[in-house]
Amino acid sequence: MAELPVIHFAGTSDTDLAGQLDAAFSNTGFCYFTGIGIDAGLVEGVFEASRRFHALPRAAKDAIAMNRFHRGYMAPRTSIIETSSVARVTRPNDSESFMLMHEVPADDPRFGRPLDGPNQWPDLADFRAPVEAYARAMHAFCLRLLPPLALALGLPHDWFAPFFQQPTSFLRLLHYPPQPSGAPEDAFGSAPHTDYGFITILAQDDRGGLEVRRRDGTWLQAPPIPGTWVVNVADMLARWTNGRWQSTPHRVKNLSGSDRYSCPYFFDMSMDSIIEVMPTCRSHPYPPAVRYGDYLLERLDRNYAYRKQPAA
C-alpha cells in the first residue's frame, strides 16, 4: 500500500486542491495524482511506443544519439549523477532512454541557444504520433495545475503564468533492465538524486522500484497504483518556496526480475526565468536569485557523458 498521499483532481475545486498540494509538498515533496483528465489510451500508447523503441537494434537507436540540444537516445550507463546532494555517486545509471523536449523550429528566435532546437525521431513507424500526443496532454494538464499551485502558496491564481509562456519541458521514455542478483549495493537504475526544475509527473508500469527518501533518511516505496501518476517537487520550485516545499531525493532499483518502463514528464519554467524566492516565502534568510537555464545547464554538463565529449 502507498504511504504517499493521493490527490484526486476531477471535480475538486482549486481551493481544495491547493490545501492538499501544500500538505503533500510540505511534508514529503511527493504524492500521487489521479483524475487528471488524461485518457488511458494515451498512456497505453506512449508505453507501447517506448517498448517498441527500446526493442530496436542498438545501431538504430544510436542513429539518433543525444544531440547538443539534449534530445534523442541516451545509451545505457552514460549518466552519472555527480550533482547528487544525497549520495556520492560513482556508478553510471543502469538505464537507457529516449528524450523529447519542447520543439524549437528553425524560425524561432530562440533556435540555436542551449537546449533550444529540434527533436530527433527514430525510423520507427507509428512512434512519433503517440509520443507527441501524450506530451501535449501532459503540457495541457500542467498549465491547468499552475493556478492551484499558486493558491497553495498564498499567491494570485495567475502568478506563475509569466514564467511558463515558453516552458522548458522534457518527456523521457526510460527502460530499466532487471538488476542481476548479487549486484552491488550502490548499483542503481537511477541513483539517488533530486530533479532540477519545477515539477515532475511520472507514469510508471507495474514493476515497481521507485523509492522516496523520508526526512529521517529512510527510504519509502512509491509502488504503482493503476490510474495514477507519481508527482514530485523539483529543485527550482523548492528554491522558489525557500524550502517550504521539498525537492525530495528518490532512486530506482529494478529488482522485479523483468524490464521496467517509466515515462516521466518534467515541466519547468522558461530558460530565462529568474528564480527569486516568492514574496509569501521570505520569512527568513533565503538564497539569491538564479537564472533557471544556468542552473539546468550546469547540472546537465556535469551529469551526462555526451556533454563532456568534444564537439565533432
Secondary structure, DSSP 8 states (H G I E B T S, - for coil): ---S-EEE-TT--HHHHHHHHHHHHHHTSEEEEE--S--HHHHHHHHHHHHHHHTS-HHHHHTTB--TTS-EEE-TT-B--TT-SSS---S--S-EEEEEE----TTSTTTTSTT-S-----S-TT-HHHHHHHHHHHHHHHHHHHHHHHHHTT--TTTTGGGGSS-EEEEEEEEE----TT--TT--SEEEE--SSSEEEEEE-SS--EEEE-TTS-EEE----TTEEEEEE-HHHHHHTTTSS----EEE---SSS-EEEEEEEEE--TT-EE---GGG-SS-----EEHHHHHHHHHHHHBGGGGS---
